[in-house]
Amino acid sequence: MLVVQFKSLRETTLKLAAKDERINELKHEIDSIKREYDLINQANNQLHIRIRELETNVNSYDSVSNKSSLTILTLQKDGKEKQEQILELQSRVRTHIEEREASERKTEALQRKLQELFSQLKITVPGDFSQPTPASFDILITKITEICAENTTLRGTIVKLEDTGRSFDNETKANRATIQQMANQLHVYEQNTVSHHLELDKMKAERDTALSEKEAVKVELETIKARLDSVQKAWQNTRGELDARETKYTSHESHVKQLENDLLYARTCFDTFKQQVGQLLSDNYVKVEPKEDEIKEKIHLLMQSSKDRGVIITNLQNQKEQISKQLQEQIDLNKDIEKKHRHTESHALELEYRVKSLDNDYTTTEVYRENLKQDKVKFLHFLERLGSIMKIENVSNELGYELNPDVLLTRAEQLMKLERDSIVDQKTSIYNLQRKMKQMKEQMENKDLHLDLLRKKVIALEEGRAAKTDLEREIDDHVMLSRKMKVKVDHLTQQVHDLKHENIQLKAQITDIQTLKNRINEQEKEIRRLLDDVNKLQNSRDKQAVKISTLQDKIHSVDDEANRTLLTSDNAVRNLSNEVRFLKSSLEQITEREHR
């Protein structure tokens, strides 16, 4: 549509140029005819002067006849020259008559068009244009003069508009391509935004679940910490008790060892005592064997000592029973600790499963982040292309700043300002041309008044003459020529009206151009709106990236806290397992010693 309108604009501009040339040629012809008419008027004046001289000098007929013969000769020469000029004028008149016939045909067609135009003007132009009356013509002429003034100004703008139209055509093509690309990209961005919104909803739900799980884990960790604190306190208490018991046990063990040593020593002493008693009781003659009967006193003494030792042994047995009860209690505590350890291991497995799920979520978020980076690269490529289309690339290379939507908007505003300045210059040139047209119109009106005065004078001279002479006939011929010239001038005025009508058509085409400009402005508004949408998408994408980074930071913090809790729980469990093993080994050693 734009290409067809620009082609029609070019054709109309070519027609206008041809018609301007035709108008200039007709103006030159009118100037030449006016010069000839001035010469004819001068000749008429001379003839009038000569006629008056002839009337005053009737008595001097001879002298007048001589003078008249001379004047006749001169007039014959002038007549021949005028006849030649008349032949030329007749040829011109014939051509003009042909043009007049063609123009009459055109006028008939134009009258039809004029009727249609008045019917259309009734709708478009404010005013009484129901029928082509003189008043309506006067109104039309005033409006046409205004339109002609605007047309003369707009002619200069048409050339510029062609260049701007070409540039706009290229820009519209580029804008169409960019708009198509932007529409596709917007479709992709909308799909991405929908998917991102869905993913964000999922992430929000997962975040909420993760936060709830985190709170539950925190509560569990606090309970575990409280339990660990209580276990550690109990462990410290049991350890203190164990230390005290170990000290007691070592003291008892040392005491038992001393008792065992004492027993061994007592046995050896008893054997030696028996032998000594036997040796003491025996003599060279009687050998007393170590027997009870023989050594009752010693046995009595030994029984007393054994009674004492029996009391000590009962005390040790009581202590042993107490220690076995305490060990049973410690074993129960260790079983409880093992149960807690198993619970912590199951909880640690659950935390590992959650960590794995969070790692999977993190990988998915990384994939989404890479997709966002690719979208960002595509968007930057789109900005670079748009900058190259708007001729910002050279400026960015010279000034050394990166492309962003603000720079593109400033460049678009600069282009709009330049277009407005060019329109203002065109308006000033149109106003100057309008002033020149008004001056030319005033000059034409003055010339028309002068021609009317000359016509009145010629009519008065024709009425005053009763007898026509050859000279008067020549004068009448000149008057006819002047009338023909008048007709020609009327024909030229008709052509001027035709040109005004064509100017109206051109103005209609200029209104089409203005509609095109409005469309281009609407397209520019759409481009700005699309840029605003792209900026909003970029802001939403940045916000999503910030949210994803915050979620990643939260996930890392949760991972770190989970790892810390796992490490602390593992360390605590290891310490508890080591202590349980130590207690088990110590209990086994005690049981072995008791069995011994």
C-alpha positions as CSV (number, residue, x, y, z in Angstrom):
1,M,0.0,0.0,0.0
2,L,2.8,2.5,0.9
3,V,4.7,1.6,-2.3
4,V,1.6,2.3,-4.4
5,Q,1.0,5.6,-2.7
6,F,4.6,6.6,-3.1
7,K,4.4,5.7,-6.8
8,S,1.3,7.8,-7.2
9,L,3.0,10.6,-5.3
10,R,6.0,10.4,-7.7
11,E,3.6,10.5,-10.7
12,T,1.7,13.5,-9.3
13,T,5.0,15.3,-8.7
14,L,6.1,14.6,-12.3
15,K,2.7,15.8,-13.5
16,L,3.1,18.9,-11.3
17,A,6.5,19.6,-12.7
18,A,5.3,19.2,-16.3
19,K,2.3,21.5,-15.5
20,D,4.6,24.0,-13.8
21,E,6.7,24.0,-17.0
22,R,3.5,24.4,-19.0
23,I,2.4,27.3,-16.8
24,N,5.8,29.0,-17.2
25,E,5.6,28.6,-21.0
26,L,2.0,30.0,-21.0
27,K,3.2,32.9,-18.8
28,H,6.0,33.6,-21.3
29,E,3.4,33.5,-24.1
30,I,1.2,35.8,-22.1
31,D,4.1,38.2,-21.6
32,S,4.9,38.2,-25.4
33,I,1.2,38.7,-26.2
34,K,1.0,41.6,-23.7
35,R,4.1,43.1,-25.4
36,E,2.4,42.7,-28.8
37,Y,-0.8,44.2,-27.4
38,D,1.2,47.2,-26.1
39,L,2.7,47.7,-29.6
40,I,-0.8,47.5,-31.0
41,N,-2.0,50.0,-28.5
42,Q,0.9,52.3,-29.4
43,A,0.0,51.9,-33.1
44,N,-3.6,52.7,-32.4
45,N,-2.6,55.8,-30.5
46,Q,-0.4,56.8,-33.4
47,L,-3.4,56.2,-35.7
48,H,-5.7,58.2,-33.5
49,I,-3.2,61.0,-33.5
50,R,-2.9,60.8,-37.3
51,I,-6.7,60.8,-37.7
52,R,-7.0,63.9,-35.6
53,E,-4.3,65.6,-37.6
54,L,-6.2,64.6,-40.8
55,E,-9.4,66.0,-39.4
56,T,-7.7,69.3,-38.4
57,N,-5.8,69.6,-41.6
58,V,-8.8,69.0,-44.0
59,N,-7.9,72.2,-45.9
60,S,-4.4,71.1,-46.5
61,Y,-5.5,67.9,-48.3
62,D,-2.5,67.8,-50.5
63,S,-0.1,67.9,-47.7
64,V,-2.3,65.5,-45.8
65,S,-2.5,63.2,-48.8
66,N,1.3,63.3,-49.1
67,K,1.6,62.6,-45.5
68,S,-1.1,60.0,-45.7
69,S,0.6,58.3,-48.6
70,L,3.8,58.3,-46.5
71,T,1.8,57.1,-43.5
72,I,0.0,54.6,-45.7
73,L,3.3,53.2,-46.9
74,T,4.5,53.0,-43.3
75,L,1.1,51.6,-42.3
76,Q,1.3,49.1,-45.1
77,K,4.7,48.0,-43.9
78,D,3.4,47.9,-40.4
79,G,0.3,46.1,-41.8
80,K,2.5,43.5,-43.5
81,E,4.4,43.0,-40.3
82,K,1.2,42.9,-38.4
83,Q,-0.3,40.4,-40.9
84,E,2.8,38.2,-40.4
85,Q,2.2,38.5,-36.7
86,I,-1.5,37.9,-37.2
87,L,-0.7,34.7,-39.2
88,E,1.6,33.6,-36.4
89,L,-1.1,34.5,-33.9
90,Q,-3.7,32.6,-36.0
91,S,-1.6,29.5,-36.0
92,R,-1.2,30.0,-32.2
93,V,-4.9,30.6,-32.0
94,R,-5.7,27.4,-33.9
95,T,-3.5,25.5,-31.5
96,H,-5.1,27.3,-28.7
97,I,-8.6,26.5,-30.2
98,E,-7.6,22.9,-30.3
99,E,-6.4,23.1,-26.8
100,R,-9.7,24.9,-26.0
101,E,-11.7,22.1,-27.5
102,A,-9.7,19.6,-25.5
103,S,-10.1,21.8,-22.5
104,E,-13.9,22.0,-23.1
105,R,-14.0,18.3,-23.1
106,K,-12.0,18.3,-20.0
107,T,-14.3,21.0,-18.6
108,E,-17.3,18.7,-19.3
109,A,-15.6,15.9,-17.5
110,L,-14.4,18.4,-14.8
111,Q,-18.0,19.7,-14.4
112,R,-19.1,16.1,-13.8
113,K,-16.2,15.7,-11.4
114,L,-17.0,19.1,-10.0
115,Q,-20.6,18.0,-9.3
116,E,-19.2,14.9,-7.6
117,L,-16.7,17.0,-5.8
118,F,-19.4,19.3,-4.5
119,S,-21.3,16.3,-3.4
120,Q,-18.2,15.1,-1.6
121,L,-17.4,18.6,-0.3
122,K,-20.8,18.7,1.3
123,I,-19.6,15.8,3.4
124,T,-15.9,16.7,3.9
125,V,-15.6,20.6,3.8
126,P,-17.7,22.7,6.1
127,G,-19.9,25.1,4.0
128,D,-22.8,25.3,1.6
129,F,-21.6,23.1,-1.3
130,S,-25.0,21.7,-2.4
131,Q,-24.8,23.2,-5.9
132,P,-22.0,24.9,-7.8
133,T,-23.2,28.5,-7.3
134,P,-21.0,31.6,-7.5
135,A,-21.0,32.0,-3.8
136,S,-19.9,28.5,-3.4
137,F,-17.3,29.1,-6.1
138,D,-16.1,32.2,-4.2
139,I,-15.9,30.1,-1.0
140,L,-14.1,27.4,-3.0
141,I,-11.8,29.9,-4.6
142,T,-10.8,31.3,-1.2
143,K,-10.3,27.8,0.1
144,I,-8.5,26.8,-3.1
145,T,-6.2,29.9,-2.7
146,E,-5.5,28.7,0.8
147,I,-5.0,25.2,-0.5
148,C,-2.8,26.5,-3.4
149,A,-0.7,28.4,-0.9
150,E,-0.5,25.2,1.1
151,N,0.2,23.3,-2.1
152,T,3.0,25.5,-3.1
153,T,4.5,25.0,0.3
154,L,3.8,21.3,0.1
155,R,5.4,20.9,-3.3
156,G,8.7,21.6,-1.7
157,T,7.8,19.1,1.0
158,I,6.8,16.4,-1.5
159,V,10.4,16.0,-2.6
160,K,11.6,15.9,0.9
161,L,8.6,13.6,1.7
162,E,9.7,11.3,-1.1
163,D,13.2,11.0,0.4
164,T,11.7,10.7,3.9
165,G,9.1,8.3,2.4
166,R,11.9,6.2,1.0
167,S,13.6,6.3,4.3
168,F,10.3,5.6,6.0
169,D,9.7,2.8,3.6
170,N,13.1,1.3,4.4
171,E,12.5,1.9,8.0
172,T,9.0,0.5,7.9
173,K,10.4,-2.6,6.1
174,A,13.1,-2.9,8.8
175,N,10.5,-2.0,11.5
176,R,8.2,-4.7,10.1
177,A,11.0,-7.2,10.1
178,T,12.0,-6.1,13.6
179,I,8.4,-6.0,14.8
180,Q,7.9,-9.5,13.4
181,Q,11.0,-10.6,15.1
182,M,9.9,-8.7,18.3
183,A,6.5,-10.3,18.0
184,N,8.1,-13.7,17.7
185,Q,10.5,-12.9,20.5
186,L,7.6,-11.6,22.5
187,H,5.7,-14.8,21.8
188,V,8.8,-16.7,22.9
189,Y,9.2,-14.4,25.9
190,E,5.5,-14.8,26.8
191,Q,5.9,-18.6,26.6
192,N,9.1,-18.3,28.6
193,T,7.4,-16.0,31.1
194,V,4.4,-18.4,31.4
195,S,6.9,-21.3,31.9
196,H,8.9,-19.1,34.3
197,H,5.8,-18.2,36.2
198,L,4.9,-21.9,36.4
199,E,8.4,-22.7,37.4
200,L,8.4,-19.8,39.9
201,D,5.2,-21.2,41.4
202,K,6.8,-24.6,41.6
203,M,9.9,-23.0,43.1
204,K,7.7,-21.0,45.5
205,A,5.9,-24.2,46.5
206,E,9.2,-26.0,46.8
207,R,10.6,-23.0,48.7
208,D,7.7,-23.1,51.1
209,T,8.1,-26.9,51.5
210,A,11.8,-26.4,51.9
211,L,11.2,-23.6,54.5
212,S,8.7,-25.7,56.3
213,E,11.1,-28.6,56.2
214,K,13.9,-26.2,57.2
215,E,11.8,-25.1,60.2
216,A,11.0,-28.7,61.0
217,V,14.7,-29.6,60.6
218,K,15.5,-26.6,62.8
219,V,13.0,-27.8,65.4
220,E,14.4,-31.3,65.1
221,L,17.9,-30.0,65.3
222,E,17.0,-28.0,68.4
223,T,15.4,-31.1,69.9
224,I,18.4,-33.1,68.9
225,K,20.7,-30.4,70.3
226,A,18.7,-30.5,73.5
227,R,18.9,-34.2,73.5
228,L,22.6,-34.1,72.7
229,D,23.0,-31.6,75.5
230,S,21.1,-33.8,77.9
231,V,23.0,-36.8,76.5
232,Q,26.3,-34.9,76.9
233,K,25.3,-33.9,80.4
234,A,24.3,-37.5,81.2
235,W,27.4,-38.7,79.5
236,Q,29.5,-36.3,81.5
237,N,27.7,-37.4,84.6
238,T,28.2,-41.0,83.7
239,R,31.7,-40.4,82.7
240,G,32.4,-38.7,86.1
241,E,30.7,-41.6,87.8
242,L,32.6,-44.0,85.7
243,D,35.8,-42.2,86.5
244,A,34.9,-42.3,90.2
245,R,34.0,-46.0,89.8
246,E,37.2,-46.6,87.8
247,T,39.2,-45.0,90.5
248,K,37.2,-47.1,93.1
249,Y,37.6,-50.2,90.9
250,T,41.3,-49.6,90.5
251,S,41.6,-49.1,94.2
252,H,39.6,-52.2,94.8
253,E,41.5,-54.1,92.1
254,S,44.7,-53.0,93.8
255,H,43.3,-54.0,97.1
256,V,42.1,-57.4,95.6
257,K,45.6,-57.9,94.1
258,Q,47.1,-57.1,97.5
259,L,44.6,-59.6,99.0
260,E,45.5,-62.2,96.4
261,N,49.1,-61.6,97.1
262,D,48.4,-61.8,100.7
263,L,46.5,-65.0,100.1
264,L,49.4,-66.4,98.1
265,Y,51.8,-65.2,100.7
266,A,49.5,-66.7,103.5
267,R,49.4,-70.0,101.7
268,T,53.1,-70.1,101.2
269,C,53.5,-68.9,104.8
270,F,50.9,-71.5,105.9
271,D,52.8,-74.2,104.1
272,T,56.1,-72.9,105.4
273,F,54.4,-72.4,108.7
274,K,53.2,-76.0,108.7
275,Q,56.6,-77.1,107.8
276,Q,58.1,-74.8,110.3
277,V,55.5,-75.9,112.9
278,G,56.2,-79.4,111.9
279,Q,59.9,-78.7,112.1
280,L,59.3,-76.8,115.3
281,L,57.1,-79.5,116.7
282,S,59.3,-82.2,115.4
283,D,62.6,-83.1,116.9
284,N,65.3,-85.3,116.2
285,Y,63.2,-88.2,117.2
286,V,59.7,-87.3,116.2
287,K,58.8,-85.8,113.0
288,V,55.6,-83.8,113.1
289,E,53.9,-83.7,109.9
290,P,52.0,-80.7,109.0
291,K,48.6,-81.8,110.2
292,E,45.6,-80.0,111.8
293,D,45.5,-81.9,114.9
294,E,49.1,-81.2,115.5
295,I,48.8,-77.6,114.7
296,K,45.4,-76.7,116.2
297,E,46.7,-73.7,117.9
298,K,48.1,-72.4,114.7
299,I,44.9,-73.3,112.9
300,H,43.0,-71.5,115.6
301,L,45.0,-68.5,115.0
302,L,44.6,-68.9,111.3
303,M,40.8,-69.3,111.7
304,Q,40.7,-66.0,113.5
305,S,42.6,-64.4,110.7
306,S,40.4,-66.2,108.2
307,K,37.3,-64.8,109.9
308,D,38.7,-61.4,109.5
309,R,39.4,-62.1,105.9
310,G,35.9,-63.5,105.5
311,V,34.4,-60.2,106.7
312,I,36.5,-58.4,104.2
313,I,35.4,-60.8,101.4
314,T,31.7,-60.2,102.2
315,N,32.3,-56.5,102.0
316,L,34.0,-57.0,98.6
317,Q,31.1,-59.1,97.4
318,N,28.6,-56.4,98.4
319,Q,30.7,-53.9,96.6
320,K,30.8,-56.2,93.5
321,E,27.0,-56.5,93.5
322,Q,26.6,-52.7,93.7
323,I,29.1,-52.3,90.8
324,S,27.2,-54.9,88.7
325,K,24.0,-53.0,89.3
326,Q,25.6,-49.8,88.2
327,L,27.0,-51.5,85.1
328,Q,23.5,-52.8,84.3
329,E,22.2,-49.3,84.5
330,Q,25.0,-48.1,82.3
331,I,24.2,-50.8,79.8
332,D,20.5,-49.7,79.8
333,L,21.7,-46.1,79.2
334,N,24.0,-47.3,76.4
335,K,21.0,-49.1,74.8
336,D,19.0,-45.9,74.9
337,I,21.9,-44.1,73.4
338,E,22.1,-46.7,70.6
339,K,18.4,-46.3,69.9
340,K,19.0,-42.5,69.7
341,H,22.0,-43.1,67.5
342,R,19.9,-45.3,65.1
343,H,17.2,-42.5,65.1
344,T,19.8,-39.9,64.3
345,E,21.2,-42.2,61.5
346,S,17.7,-42.6,60.0
347,H,17.2,-38.8,60.3
348,A,20.7,-38.3,58.6
349,L,19.6,-40.6,55.7
350,E,16.4,-38.5,55.4
351,L,18.5,-35.3,55.3
352,E,20.8,-36.9,52.7
353,Y,17.7,-37.7,50.6
354,R,16.5,-34.1,51.0
355,V,20.0,-32.8,50.1
356,K,19.9,-34.9,47.0
357,S,16.5,-33.5,46.0
358,L,17.8,-30.0,46.7
359,D,20.8,-30.8,44.5
360,N,18.5,-31.9,41.7
361,D,16.5,-28.6,42.2
362,Y,19.7,-26.7,42.1
363,T,20.7,-28.4,38.8
364,T,17.3,-27.5,37.3
365,T,17.7,-23.9,38.5
366,E,21.1,-23.9,36.9
367,V,19.6,-25.1,33.6
368,Y,16.9,-22.4,33.9
369,R,19.7,-19.9,34.6
370,E,21.6,-21.0,31.5
371,N,18.4,-20.6,29.5
372,L,17.9,-17.1,30.9
373,K,21.5,-16.4,29.9
374,Q,20.8,-17.5,26.3
375,D,17.6,-15.4,26.3
376,K,19.7,-12.5,27.5
377,V,22.2,-13.1,24.7
378,K,19.4,-13.1,22.2
379,F,17.9,-10.0,23.7
380,L,21.3,-8.2,23.5
381,H,21.6,-9.4,19.9
382,F,18.2,-7.9,19.2
383,L,19.2,-4.6,20.8
384,E,22.4,-4.6,18.7
385,R,20.4,-5.1,15.5
386,L,17.9,-2.5,16.5
387,G,20.7,-0.1,17.3
388,S,22.3,-0.8,13.9
389,I,18.9,-0.2,12.2
390,M,18.6,3.1,14.1
391,K,22.3,4.0,13.4
392,I,23.5,3.9,17.0
393,E,26.3,1.4,16.4
394,N,28.8,4.0,15.2
395,V,27.9,6.4,18.0
396,S,28.3,3.6,20.6
397,N,31.7,2.6,19.1
398,E,32.9,6.3,19.1
399,L,31.6,7.1,22.6
400,G,32.2,3.7,24.1
401,Y,29.0,2.9,25.9
402,E,26.9,-0.2,25.7
403,L,23.5,-0.4,24.1
404,N,20.5,-0.4,26.3
405,P,16.9,0.5,25.9
406,D,17.4,4.0,27.2
407,V,19.9,4.8,24.5
408,L,17.5,3.4,21.9
409,L,14.7,5.6,23.3
410,T,16.9,8.7,23.2
411,R,17.9,7.9,19.6
412,A,14.2,7.5,18.7
413,E,13.5,10.9,20.4
414,Q,16.3,12.5,18.5
415,L,14.9,11.2,15.2
416,M,11.5,12.5,16.1
417,K,13.0,15.9,17.0
418,L,14.9,16.0,13.6
419,E,11.6,15.1,11.8
420,R,9.8,17.9,13.7
421,D,12.5,20.4,12.8
422,S,12.3,19.4,9.2
423,I,8.5,19.8,9.3
424,V,8.9,23.3,10.8
425,D,11.4,24.2,8.1
426,Q,9.0,22.9,5.5
427,K,6.1,24.9,7.0
428,T,8.2,28.1,6.9
429,S,9.1,27.5,3.2
430,I,5.4,26.7,2.5
431,Y,4.5,30.0,4.2
432,N,7.0,32.0,2.1
433,L,5.7,30.3,-1.1
434,Q,2.1,31.1,0.0
435,R,3.1,34.8,0.3
436,K,4.7,34.7,-3.2
437,M,1.5,33.2,-4.6
438,K,-0.6,35.9,-3.0
439,Q,1.6,38.6,-4.6
440,M,1.4,36.9,-8.0
441,K,-2.4,36.7,-7.6
442,E,-2.5,40.4,-6.8
443,Q,-0.4,41.2,-9.9
444,M,-2.7,39.0,-12.1
445,E,-5.7,40.8,-10.7
446,N,-4.1,44.2,-11.5
447,K,-3.4,43.0,-15.0
448,D,-6.9,41.7,-15.4
449,L,-8.2,45.2,-14.4
450,H,-5.9,46.8,-16.9
451,L,-7.2,44.5,-19.6
452,D,-10.8,45.4,-18.7
453,L,-10.0,49.1,-19.0
454,L,-8.4,48.5,-22.4
455,R,-11.4,46.5,-23.5
456,K,-13.8,49.3,-22.4
457,K,-11.7,51.8,-24.3
458,V,-11.7,49.7,-27.5
459,I,-15.5,49.3,-27.2
460,A,-15.9,53.0,-26.8
461,L,-13.8,53.6,-29.9
462,E,-15.8,51.1,-31.9
463,E,-19.1,52.8,-30.9
464,G,-17.7,56.3,-31.7
465,R,-16.7,55.3,-35.2
466,A,-19.4,55.7,-37.9
467,A,-17.4,55.0,-41.0
468,K,-14.9,52.4,-40.9
469,T,-11.7,52.8,-42.9
470,D,-9.0,50.4,-43.7
471,L,-7.1,51.6,-40.7
472,E,-10.2,51.2,-38.5
473,R,-10.6,47.7,-39.9
474,E,-7.0,47.0,-38.9
475,I,-7.8,48.5,-35.6
476,D,-10.9,46.2,-35.4
477,D,-8.7,43.3,-36.3
478,H,-6.4,44.3,-33.5
479,V,-9.4,44.5,-31.2
480,M,-10.5,41.0,-32.3
481,L,-7.0,39.8,-31.6
482,S,-7.3,41.4,-28.2
483,R,-10.6,39.6,-27.7
484,K,-9.0,36.4,-28.8
485,M,-6.2,37.1,-26.4
486,K,-8.8,37.6,-23.7
487,V,-10.3,34.3,-24.6
488,K,-6.8,32.8,-24.4
489,V,-6.4,34.5,-21.0
490,D,-9.7,32.9,-19.9
491,H,-8.5,29.6,-21.2
492,L,-5.3,30.0,-19.2
493,T,-7.3,31.0,-16.1
494,Q,-9.4,27.8,-16.7
495,Q,-6.1,25.9,-16.9
496,V,-5.1,27.6,-13.6
497,H,-8.4,26.4,-12.1
498,D,-7.6,22.9,-13.4
499,L,-4.2,23.1,-11.8
500,K,-5.9,24.2,-8.6
501,H,-8.2,21.2,-8.8
502,E,-5.1,19.0,-9.3
503,N,-3.6,20.8,-6.3
504,I,-6.6,19.7,-4.3
505,Q,-6.0,16.1,-5.5
506,L,-2.4,16.5,-4.4
507,K,-3.6,17.8,-1.1
508,A,-5.8,14.7,-0.8
509,Q,-2.7,12.7,-1.5
510,I,-0.8,14.7,1.1
511,T,-3.5,13.8,3.6
512,D,-2.9,10.2,2.6
513,I,0.8,10.9,3.4
514,Q,-0.2,12.4,6.7
515,T,-2.2,9.2,7.4
516,L,0.9,7.3,6.5
517,K,2.8,9.5,8.9
518,N,0.2,8.8,11.5
519,R,0.6,5.1,10.8
520,I,4.3,5.4,11.1
521,N,3.9,7.3,14.4
522,E,1.6,4.6,15.6
523,Q,4.2,2.0,14.5
524,E,6.8,4.0,16.5
525,K,4.4,4.0,19.5
526,E,4.0,0.3,19.1
527,I,7.8,0.0,18.9
528,R,8.1,2.1,22.1
529,R,5.4,0.0,23.7
530,L,7.3,-3.2,22.6
531,L,10.5,-1.7,24.0
532,D,8.7,-0.9,27.3
533,D,7.4,-4.5,27.3
534,V,10.9,-5.8,26.6
535,N,12.2,-3.6,29.5
536,K,9.5,-5.0,31.8
537,L,10.4,-8.5,30.7
538,Q,14.0,-7.7,31.3
539,N,13.2,-6.3,34.8
540,S,11.0,-9.4,35.5
541,R,13.8,-11.6,34.3
542,D,16.3,-9.7,36.5
543,K,13.9,-10.1,39.5
544,Q,13.5,-13.8,38.7
545,A,17.3,-14.1,38.5
546,V,17.6,-12.3,41.9
547,K,14.9,-14.6,43.3
548,I,16.7,-17.6,41.9
549,S,20.0,-16.4,43.4
550,T,18.3,-15.8,46.7
551,L,16.8,-19.3,46.6
552,Q,20.2,-20.7,45.6
553,D,21.7,-18.9,48.6
554,K,19.0,-20.2,50.8
555,I,19.6,-23.7,49.4
556,H,23.3,-23.3,50.0
557,S,22.7,-22.1,53.5
558,V,20.3,-25.0,54.2
559,D,22.9,-27.3,52.7
560,D,25.6,-25.8,54.9
561,E,23.4,-26.0,58.0
562,A,22.4,-29.6,57.1
563,N,26.1,-30.5,56.5
564,R,27.0,-28.8,59.8
565,T,24.3,-30.6,61.7
566,L,25.3,-33.9,60.0
567,L,28.9,-33.3,60.9
568,T,28.0,-32.4,64.5
569,S,25.6,-35.4,64.7
570,D,28.2,-37.7,63.1
571,N,30.9,-36.4,65.5
572,A,28.5,-36.8,68.4
573,V,27.5,-40.3,67.3
574,R,31.2,-41.2,66.7
575,N,32.1,-40.0,70.2
576,L,29.2,-41.8,71.7
577,S,30.0,-45.0,69.7
578,N,33.7,-44.7,70.9
579,E,32.6,-44.2,74.4
580,V,30.1,-47.1,74.2
581,R,32.9,-49.2,72.8
582,F,35.2,-48.1,75.5
583,L,32.5,-48.9,78.1
584,K,31.8,-52.2,76.5
585,S,35.5,-53.1,76.5
586,S,35.8,-51.9,80.1
587,L,32.7,-53.9,81.1
588,E,34.1,-57.0,79.3
589,Q,37.4,-56.5,81.2
590,I,35.6,-56.2,84.5
591,T,33.4,-59.3,83.8
592,E,36.6,-61.3,82.8
593,R,38.2,-60.2,86.0
594,E,35.2,-61.1,88.0
595,H,35.1,-64.5,86.4
596,R,38.8,-64.9,87.2
